Amino acid sequence: MQRTSRRRAYFWLMGTCLVLIVLAWNVVRFWSTTAAVVMSAVAAVIPPVAVIVGNLGALDDHQDDDAG
């Protein structure tokens, strides 16, 4: 996976996380607190996944930079 695609995926995931939190506690909570809590739980799982996706192959990129 290339650095730009990893970076793009990371920012999409983190953006999704922020949107879920903002929607959950500013909009959805008026209709369903349970749905807002579930959205927050999903949003809590996204940052570790985003870090893993963002770092996939980073060690290989670093080794390529050292070789050349």
PDB file of N, CA, C and O in Angstrom:
ATOM      1  N   MET A   1       0.852  -1.176   0.000  1.00  0.00           N
ATOM      2  CA  MET A   1       0.000   0.000   0.000  1.00  0.00           C
ATOM      3  C   MET A   1       0.896   1.237   0.000  1.00  0.00           C
ATOM      4  O   MET A   1       1.840   1.315   0.786  1.00  0.00           O
ATOM      5  N   GLN A   2       0.613   2.190  -0.862  1.00  0.00           N
ATOM      6  CA  GLN A   2       1.452   3.376  -0.965  1.00  0.00           C
ATOM      7  C   GLN A   2       1.147   4.367   0.142  1.00  0.00           C
ATOM      8  O   GLN A   2       0.076   4.350   0.749  1.00  0.00           O
ATOM      9  N   ARG A   3       2.114   5.222   0.383  1.00  0.00           N
ATOM     10  CA  ARG A   3       1.996   6.197   1.466  1.00  0.00           C
ATOM     11  C   ARG A   3       0.782   7.108   1.273  1.00  0.00           C
ATOM     12  O   ARG A   3       0.062   7.375   2.235  1.00  0.00           O
ATOM     13  N   THR A   4       0.540   7.587   0.054  1.00  0.00           N
ATOM     14  CA  THR A   4      -0.589   8.510  -0.160  1.00  0.00           C
ATOM     15  C   THR A   4      -1.928   7.822   0.058  1.00  0.00           C
ATOM     16  O   THR A   4      -2.849   8.421   0.613  1.00  0.00           O
ATOM     17  N   SER A   5      -2.046   6.572  -0.372  1.00  0.00           N
ATOM     18  CA  SER A   5      -3.323   5.871  -0.168  1.00  0.00           C
ATOM     19  C   SER A   5      -3.532   5.543   1.314  1.00  0.00           C
ATOM     20  O   SER A   5      -4.661   5.577   1.804  1.00  0.00           O
ATOM     21  N   ARG A   6      -2.437   5.224   2.034  1.00  0.00           N
ATOM     22  CA  ARG A   6      -2.564   4.992   3.478  1.00  0.00           C
ATOM     23  C   ARG A   6      -2.984   6.267   4.189  1.00  0.00           C
ATOM     24  O   ARG A   6      -3.840   6.241   5.074  1.00  0.00           O
ATOM     25  N   ARG A   7      -2.379   7.382   3.801  1.00  0.00           N
ATOM     26  CA  ARG A   7      -2.707   8.663   4.420  1.00  0.00           C
ATOM     27  C   ARG A   7      -4.161   9.047   4.132  1.00  0.00           C
ATOM     28  O   ARG A   7      -4.866   9.538   5.014  1.00  0.00           O
ATOM     29  N   ARG A   8      -4.598   8.823   2.902  1.00  0.00           N
ATOM     30  CA  ARG A   8      -5.978   9.134   2.529  1.00  0.00           C
ATOM     31  C   ARG A   8      -6.953   8.277   3.334  1.00  0.00           C
ATOM     32  O   ARG A   8      -7.966   8.777   3.824  1.00  0.00           O
ATOM     33  N   ALA A   9      -6.646   6.986   3.470  1.00  0.00           N
ATOM     34  CA  ALA A   9      -7.512   6.084   4.237  1.00  0.00           C
ATOM     35  C   ALA A   9      -7.563   6.508   5.701  1.00  0.00           C
ATOM     36  O   ALA A   9      -8.626   6.484   6.323  1.00  0.00           O
ATOM     37  N   TYR A  10      -6.410   6.895   6.251  1.00  0.00           N
ATOM     38  CA  TYR A  10      -6.360   7.350   7.645  1.00  0.00           C
ATOM     39  C   TYR A  10      -7.263   8.563   7.855  1.00  0.00           C
ATOM     40  O   TYR A  10      -8.053   8.597   8.799  1.00  0.00           O
ATOM     41  N   PHE A  11      -7.146   9.557   6.975  1.00  0.00           N
ATOM     42  CA  PHE A  11      -7.951  10.761   7.149  1.00  0.00           C
ATOM     43  C   PHE A  11      -9.441  10.502   6.927  1.00  0.00           C
ATOM     44  O   PHE A  11     -10.276  11.121   7.587  1.00  0.00           O
ATOM     45  N   TRP A  12      -9.785   9.601   6.012  1.00  0.00           N
ATOM     46  CA  TRP A  12     -11.193   9.243   5.832  1.00  0.00           C
ATOM     47  C   TRP A  12     -11.745   8.573   7.089  1.00  0.00           C
ATOM     48  O   TRP A  12     -12.853   8.881   7.527  1.00  0.00           O
ATOM     49  N   LEU A  13     -10.977   7.668   7.658  1.00  0.00           N
ATOM     50  CA  LEU A  13     -11.432   6.991   8.876  1.00  0.00           C
ATOM     51  C   LEU A  13     -11.579   7.965  10.043  1.00  0.00           C
ATOM     52  O   LEU A  13     -12.570   7.917  10.772  1.00  0.00           O
ATOM     53  N   MET A  14     -10.608   8.838  10.219  1.00  0.00           N
ATOM     54  CA  MET A  14     -10.690   9.793  11.325  1.00  0.00           C
ATOM     55  C   MET A  14     -11.799  10.818  11.089  1.00  0.00           C
ATOM     56  O   MET A  14     -12.456  11.247  12.037  1.00  0.00           O
ATOM     57  N   GLY A  15     -12.007  11.206   9.855  1.00  0.00           N
ATOM     58  CA  GLY A  15     -13.121  12.100   9.535  1.00  0.00           C
ATOM     59  C   GLY A  15     -14.459  11.452   9.843  1.00  0.00           C
ATOM     60  O   GLY A  15     -15.368  12.092  10.371  1.00  0.00           O
ATOM     61  N   THR A  16     -14.570  10.174   9.505  1.00  0.00           N
ATOM     62  CA  THR A  16     -15.787   9.422   9.818  1.00  0.00           C
ATOM     63  C   THR A  16     -16.009   9.363  11.323  1.00  0.00           C
ATOM     64  O   THR A  16     -17.137   9.491  11.799  1.00  0.00           O
ATOM     65  N   CYS A  17     -14.937   9.171  12.058  1.00  0.00           N
ATOM     66  CA  CYS A  17     -15.020   9.136  13.517  1.00  0.00           C
ATOM     67  C   CYS A  17     -15.574  10.456  14.059  1.00  0.00           C
ATOM     68  O   CYS A  17     -16.488  10.467  14.884  1.00  0.00           O
ATOM     69  N   LEU A  18     -15.016  11.550  13.589  1.00  0.00           N
ATOM     70  CA  LEU A  18     -15.484  12.865  14.050  1.00  0.00           C
ATOM     71  C   LEU A  18     -16.939  13.119  13.683  1.00  0.00           C
ATOM     72  O   LEU A  18     -17.707  13.637  14.494  1.00  0.00           O
ATOM     73  N   VAL A  19     -17.317  12.756  12.467  1.00  0.00           N
ATOM     74  CA  VAL A  19     -18.709  12.953  12.034  1.00  0.00           C
ATOM     75  C   VAL A  19     -19.658  12.129  12.893  1.00  0.00           C
ATOM     76  O   VAL A  19     -20.722  12.611  13.282  1.00  0.00           O
ATOM     77  N   LEU A  20     -19.279  10.883  13.190  1.00  0.00           N
ATOM     78  CA  LEU A  20     -20.129  10.047  14.040  1.00  0.00           C
ATOM     79  C   LEU A  20     -20.320  10.656  15.425  1.00  0.00           C
ATOM     80  O   LEU A  20     -21.437  10.677  15.942  1.00  0.00           O
ATOM     81  N   ILE A  21     -19.260  11.144  16.019  1.00  0.00           N
ATOM     82  CA  ILE A  21     -19.356  11.735  17.359  1.00  0.00           C
ATOM     83  C   ILE A  21     -20.227  12.989  17.326  1.00  0.00           C
ATOM     84  O   ILE A  21     -21.108  13.161  18.168  1.00  0.00           O
ATOM     85  N   VAL A  22     -19.981  13.856  16.359  1.00  0.00           N
ATOM     86  CA  VAL A  22     -20.743  15.114  16.281  1.00  0.00           C
ATOM     87  C   VAL A  22     -22.221  14.829  16.028  1.00  0.00           C
ATOM     88  O   VAL A  22     -23.088  15.414  16.677  1.00  0.00           O
ATOM     89  N   LEU A  23     -22.506  13.940  15.093  1.00  0.00           N
ATOM     90  CA  LEU A  23     -23.915  13.615  14.821  1.00  0.00           C
ATOM     91  C   LEU A  23     -24.575  12.929  16.009  1.00  0.00           C
ATOM     92  O   LEU A  23     -25.726  13.213  16.339  1.00  0.00           O
ATOM     93  N   ALA A  24     -23.844  12.033  16.645  1.00  0.00           N
ATOM     94  CA  ALA A  24     -24.425  11.281  17.761  1.00  0.00           C
ATOM     95  C   ALA A  24     -24.865  12.205  18.885  1.00  0.00           C
ATOM     96  O   ALA A  24     -25.968  12.050  19.410  1.00  0.00           O
ATOM     97  N   TRP A  25     -24.030  13.158  19.262  1.00  0.00           N
ATOM     98  CA  TRP A  25     -24.328  13.942  20.452  1.00  0.00           C
ATOM     99  C   TRP A  25     -24.938  15.306  20.169  1.00  0.00           C
ATOM    100  O   TRP A  25     -25.298  16.025  21.101  1.00  0.00           O
ATOM    101  N   ASN A  26     -25.061  15.676  18.891  1.00  0.00           N
ATOM    102  CA  ASN A  26     -25.739  16.930  18.573  1.00  0.00           C
ATOM    103  C   ASN A  26     -27.061  16.737  17.841  1.00  0.00           C
ATOM    104  O   ASN A  26     -27.879  17.655  17.799  1.00  0.00           O
ATOM    105  N   VAL A  27     -27.284  15.557  17.263  1.00  0.00           N
ATOM    106  CA  VAL A  27     -28.505  15.329  16.499  1.00  0.00           C
ATOM    107  C   VAL A  27     -29.242  14.083  16.981  1.00  0.00           C
ATOM    108  O   VAL A  27     -30.404  14.166  17.380  1.00  0.00           O
ATOM    109  N   VAL A  28     -28.584  12.947  16.948  1.00  0.00           N
ATOM    110  CA  VAL A  28     -29.241  11.659  17.185  1.00  0.00           C
ATOM    111  C   VAL A  28     -29.728  11.517  18.614  1.00  0.00           C
ATOM    112  O   VAL A  28     -30.742  10.859  18.847  1.00  0.00           O
ATOM    113  N   ARG A  29     -29.044  12.107  19.573  1.00  0.00           N
ATOM    114  CA  ARG A  29     -29.421  11.923  20.978  1.00  0.00           C
ATOM    115  C   ARG A  29     -30.819  12.432  21.296  1.00  0.00           C
ATOM    116  O   ARG A  29     -31.432  11.989  22.267  1.00  0.00           O
ATOM    117  N   PHE A  30     -31.335  13.363  20.484  1.00  0.00           N
ATOM    118  CA  PHE A  30     -32.684  13.873  20.715  1.00  0.00           C
ATOM    119  C   PHE A  30     -33.741  12.819  20.408  1.00  0.00           C
ATOM    120  O   PHE A  30     -34.829  12.851  20.984  1.00  0.00           O
ATOM    121  N   TRP A  31     -33.435  11.882  19.507  1.00  0.00           N
ATOM    122  CA  TRP A  31     -34.380  10.847  19.147  1.00  0.00           C
ATOM    123  C   TRP A  31     -34.100   9.540  19.861  1.00  0.00           C
ATOM    124  O   TRP A  31     -35.029   8.838  20.262  1.00  0.00           O
ATOM    125  N   SER A  32     -32.812   9.201  20.027  1.00  0.00           N
ATOM    126  CA  SER A  32     -32.481   7.918  20.643  1.00  0.00           C
ATOM    127  C   SER A  32     -31.107   7.989  21.310  1.00  0.00           C
ATOM    128  O   SER A  32     -30.077   8.072  20.642  1.00  0.00           O
ATOM    129  N   THR A  33     -31.120   7.954  22.605  1.00  0.00           N
ATOM    130  CA  THR A  33     -29.862   7.956  23.341  1.00  0.00           C
ATOM    131  C   THR A  33     -29.093   6.665  23.080  1.00  0.00           C
ATOM    132  O   THR A  33     -27.864   6.674  23.008  1.00  0.00           O
ATOM    133  N   THR A  34     -29.807   5.567  22.940  1.00  0.00           N
ATOM    134  CA  THR A  34     -29.160   4.286  22.666  1.00  0.00           C
ATOM    135  C   THR A  34     -28.407   4.334  21.343  1.00  0.00           C
ATOM    136  O   THR A  34     -27.272   3.866  21.257  1.00  0.00           O
ATOM    137  N   ALA A  35     -29.027   4.891  20.322  1.00  0.00           N
ATOM    138  CA  ALA A  35     -28.363   5.005  19.017  1.00  0.00           C
ATOM    139  C   ALA A  35     -27.125   5.895  19.123  1.00  0.00           C
ATOM    140  O   ALA A  35     -26.103   5.610  18.499  1.00  0.00           O
ATOM    141  N   ALA A  36     -27.212   6.964  19.903  1.00  0.00           N
ATOM    142  CA  ALA A  36     -26.062   7.854  20.078  1.00  0.00           C
ATOM    143  C   ALA A  36     -24.914   7.137  20.780  1.00  0.00           C
ATOM    144  O   ALA A  36     -23.751   7.336  20.430  1.00  0.00           O
ATOM    145  N   VAL A  37     -25.235   6.308  21.764  1.00  0.00           N
ATOM    146  CA  VAL A  37     -24.203   5.543  22.466  1.00  0.00           C
ATOM    147  C   VAL A  37     -23.576   4.508  21.525  1.00  0.00           C
ATOM    148  O   VAL A  37     -22.360   4.316  21.542  1.00  0.00           O
ATOM    149  N   VAL A  38     -24.384   3.852  20.720  1.00  0.00           N
ATOM    150  CA  VAL A  38     -23.858   2.871  19.761  1.00  0.00           C
ATOM    151  C   VAL A  38     -22.963   3.567  18.739  1.00  0.00           C
ATOM    152  O   VAL A  38     -21.895   3.057  18.401  1.00  0.00           O
ATOM    153  N   MET A  39     -23.390   4.724  18.246  1.00  0.00           N
ATOM    154  CA  MET A  39     -22.556   5.485  17.305  1.00  0.00           C
ATOM    155  C   MET A  39     -21.233   5.876  17.955  1.00  0.00           C
ATOM    156  O   MET A  39     -20.189   5.837  17.304  1.00  0.00           O
ATOM    157  N   SER A  40     -21.265   6.248  19.215  1.00  0.00           N
ATOM    158  CA  SER A  40     -20.041   6.607  19.929  1.00  0.00           C
ATOM    159  C   SER A  40     -19.134   5.400  20.120  1.00  0.00           C
ATOM    160  O   SER A  40     -17.912   5.520  20.035  1.00  0.00           O
ATOM    161  N   ALA A  41     -19.726   4.240  20.376  1.00  0.00           N
ATOM    162  CA  ALA A  41     -18.924   3.023  20.526  1.00  0.00           C
ATOM    163  C   ALA A  41     -18.231   2.660  19.216  1.00  0.00           C
ATOM    164  O   ALA A  41     -17.067   2.261  19.208  1.00  0.00           O
ATOM    165  N   VAL A  42     -18.953   2.800  18.121  1.00  0.00           N
ATOM    166  CA  VAL A  42     -18.341   2.553  16.806  1.00  0.00           C
ATOM    167  C   VAL A  42     -17.231   3.556  16.552  1.00  0.00           C
ATOM    168  O   VAL A  42     -16.162   3.199  16.057  1.00  0.00           O
ATOM    169  N   ALA A  43     -17.486   4.814  16.893  1.00  0.00           N
ATOM    170  CA  ALA A  43     -16.476   5.857  16.702  1.00  0.00           C
ATOM    171  C   ALA A  43     -15.249   5.613  17.576  1.00  0.00           C
ATOM    172  O   ALA A  43     -14.142   5.999  17.200  1.00  0.00           O
ATOM    173  N   ALA A  44     -15.425   4.988  18.718  1.00  0.00           N
ATOM    174  CA  ALA A  44     -14.288   4.704  19.606  1.00  0.00           C
ATOM    175  C   ALA A  44     -13.379   3.615  19.042  1.00  0.00           C
ATOM    176  O   ALA A  44     -12.193   3.569  19.370  1.00  0.00           O
ATOM    177  N   VAL A  45     -13.916   2.748  18.207  1.00  0.00           N
ATOM    178  CA  VAL A  45     -13.132   1.669  17.617  1.00  0.00           C
ATOM    179  C   VAL A  45     -12.349   2.150  16.392  1.00  0.00           C
ATOM    180  O   VAL A  45     -11.325   1.564  16.042  1.00  0.00           O
ATOM    181  N   ILE A  46     -12.818   3.193  15.754  1.00  0.00           N
ATOM    182  CA  ILE A  46     -12.213   3.644  14.501  1.00  0.00           C
ATOM    183  C   ILE A  46     -10.769   4.145  14.659  1.00  0.00           C
ATOM    184  O   ILE A  46      -9.943   3.771  13.826  1.00  0.00           O
ATOM    185  N   PRO A  47     -10.398   4.957  15.652  1.00  0.00           N
ATOM    186  CA  PRO A  47      -9.017   5.456  15.711  1.00  0.00           C
ATOM    187  C   PRO A  47      -7.931   4.375  15.755  1.00  0.00           C
ATOM    188  O   PRO A  47      -6.935   4.515  15.044  1.00  0.00           O
ATOM    189  N   PRO A  48      -8.065   3.311  16.548  1.00  0.00           N
ATOM    190  CA  PRO A  48      -7.029   2.276  16.478  1.00  0.00           C
ATOM    191  C   PRO A  48      -6.947   1.616  15.097  1.00  0.00           C
ATOM    192  O   PRO A  48      -5.858   1.305  14.615  1.00  0.00           O
ATOM    193  N   VAL A  49      -8.096   1.410  14.475  1.00  0.00           N
ATOM    194  CA  VAL A  49      -8.114   0.839  13.126  1.00  0.00           C
ATOM    195  C   VAL A  49      -7.435   1.800  12.151  1.00  0.00           C
ATOM    196  O   VAL A  49      -6.684   1.370  11.276  1.00  0.00           O
ATOM    197  N   ALA A  50      -7.697   3.089  12.299  1.00  0.00           N
ATOM    198  CA  ALA A  50      -7.089   4.090  11.419  1.00  0.00           C
ATOM    199  C   ALA A  50      -5.569   4.098  11.567  1.00  0.00           C
ATOM    200  O   ALA A  50      -4.852   4.243  10.577  1.00  0.00           O
ATOM    201  N   VAL A  51      -5.080   3.944  12.778  1.00  0.00           N
ATOM    202  CA  VAL A  51      -3.632   3.908  13.000  1.00  0.00           C
ATOM    203  C   VAL A  51      -3.020   2.675  12.341  1.00  0.00           C
ATOM    204  O   VAL A  51      -1.959   2.759  11.722  1.00  0.00           O
ATOM    205  N   ILE A  52      -3.683   1.546  12.473  1.00  0.00           N
ATOM    206  CA  ILE A  52      -3.180   0.319  11.853  1.00  0.00           C
ATOM    207  C   ILE A  52      -3.148   0.469  10.337  1.00  0.00           C
ATOM    208  O   ILE A  52      -2.153   0.128   9.698  1.00  0.00           O
ATOM    209  N   VAL A  53      -4.232   0.976   9.764  1.00  0.00           N
ATOM    210  CA  VAL A  53      -4.290   1.180   8.308  1.00  0.00           C
ATOM    211  C   VAL A  53      -3.245   2.201   7.873  1.00  0.00           C
ATOM    212  O   VAL A  53      -2.584   2.017   6.852  1.00  0.00           O
ATOM    213  N   GLY A  54      -3.096   3.267   8.636  1.00  0.00           N
ATOM    214  CA  GLY A  54      -2.135   4.305   8.287  1.00  0.00           C
ATOM    215  C   GLY A  54      -0.694   3.848   8.338  1.00  0.00           C
ATOM    216  O   GLY A  54       0.162   4.423   7.666  1.00  0.00           O
ATOM    217  N   ASN A  55      -0.410   2.816   9.130  1.00  0.00           N
ATOM    218  CA  ASN A  55       0.959   2.342   9.267  1.00  0.00           C
ATOM    219  C   ASN A  55       1.254   1.063   8.497  1.00  0.00           C
ATOM    220  O   ASN A  55       2.373   0.553   8.564  1.00  0.00           O
ATOM    221  N   LEU A  56       0.281   0.535   7.772  1.00  0.00           N
ATOM    222  CA  LEU A  56       0.522  -0.675   6.994  1.00  0.00           C
ATOM    223  C   LEU A  56       1.628  -0.431   5.978  1.00  0.00           C
ATOM    224  O   LEU A  56       1.522   0.470   5.145  1.00  0.00           O
ATOM    225  N   GLY A  57       2.659  -1.207   6.043  1.00  0.00           N
ATOM    226  CA  GLY A  57       3.746  -1.079   5.083  1.00  0.00           C
ATOM    227  C   GLY A  57       4.685   0.072   5.344  1.00  0.00           C
ATOM    228  O   GLY A  57       5.586   0.300   4.538  1.00  0.00           O
ATOM    229  N   ALA A  58       4.527   0.807   6.418  1.00  0.00           N
ATOM    230  CA  ALA A  58       5.388   1.954   6.701  1.00  0.00           C
ATOM    231  C   ALA A  58       6.826   1.516   6.928  1.00  0.00           C
ATOM    232  O   ALA A  58       7.757   2.219   6.536  1.00  0.00           O
ATOM    233  N   LEU A  59       7.014   0.379   7.545  1.00  0.00           N
ATOM    234  CA  LEU A  59       8.367  -0.123   7.771  1.00  0.00           C
ATOM    235  C   LEU A  59       9.039  -0.458   6.442  1.00  0.00           C
ATOM    236  O   LEU A  59      10.230  -0.200   6.270  1.00  0.00           O
ATOM    237  N   ASP A  60       8.294  -1.026   5.508  1.00  0.00           N
ATOM    238  CA  ASP A  60       8.839  -1.325   4.189  1.00  0.00           C
ATOM    239  C   ASP A  60       9.237  -0.052   3.455  1.00  0.00           C
ATOM    240  O   ASP A  60      10.277  -0.020   2.797  1.00  0.00           O
ATOM    241  N   ASP A  61       8.417   1.006   3.560  1.00  0.00           N
ATOM    242  CA  ASP A  61       8.754   2.290   2.943  1.00  0.00           C
ATOM    243  C   ASP A  61      10.025   2.854   3.541  1.00  0.00           C
ATOM    244  O   ASP A  61      10.866   3.394   2.823  1.00  0.00           O
ATOM    245  N   HIS A  62      10.170   2.733   4.849  1.00  0.00           N
ATOM    246  CA  HIS A  62      11.353   3.265   5.521  1.00  0.00           C
ATOM    247  C   HIS A  62      12.613   2.520   5.071  1.00  0.00           C
ATOM    248  O   HIS A  62      13.656   3.140   4.861  1.00  0.00           O
ATOM    249  N   GLN A  63      12.526   1.212   4.925  1.00  0.00           N
ATOM    250  CA  GLN A  63      13.664   0.422   4.483  1.00  0.00           C
ATOM    251  C   GLN A  63      14.047   0.750   3.044  1.00  0.00           C
ATOM    252  O   GLN A  63      15.230   0.754   2.706  1.00  0.00           O
ATOM    253  N   ASP A  64      13.062   1.024   2.196  1.00  0.00           N
ATOM    254  CA  ASP A  64      13.335   1.411   0.811  1.00  0.00           C
ATOM    255  C   ASP A  64      14.066   2.749   0.757  1.00  0.00           C
ATOM    256  O   ASP A  64      14.960   2.937  -0.068  1.00  0.00           O
ATOM    257  N   ASP A  65      13.687   3.683   1.637  1.00  0.00           N
ATOM    258  CA  ASP A  65      14.345   4.996   1.671  1.00  0.00           C
ATOM    259  C   ASP A  65      15.803   4.867   2.085  1.00  0.00           C
ATOM    260  O   ASP A  65      16.658   5.579   1.559  1.00  0.00           O
ATOM    261  N   ASP A  66      16.103   3.960   3.027  1.00  0.00           N
ATOM    262  CA  ASP A  66      17.468   3.774   3.481  1.00  0.00           C
ATOM    263  C   ASP A  66      18.348   3.127   2.427  1.00  0.00           C
ATOM    264  O   ASP A  66      19.546   3.402   2.357  1.00  0.00           O
ATOM    265  N   ALA A  67      17.756   2.268   1.607  1.00  0.00           N
ATOM    266  CA  ALA A  67      18.524   1.536   0.595  1.00  0.00           C
ATOM    267  C   ALA A  67      18.983   2.446  -0.530  1.00  0.00           C
ATOM    268  O   ALA A  67      20.040   2.226  -1.122  1.00  0.00           O
ATOM    269  N   GLY A  68      18.189   3.470  -0.826  1.00  0.00           N
ATOM    270  CA  GLY A  68      18.487   4.286  -2.007  1.00  0.00           C
ATOM    271  C   GLY A  68      19.009   5.571  -1.614  1.00  0.00           C
ATOM    272  O   GLY A  68      19.320   6.399  -2.469  1.00  0.00           O
TER     273      GLY A  68
END
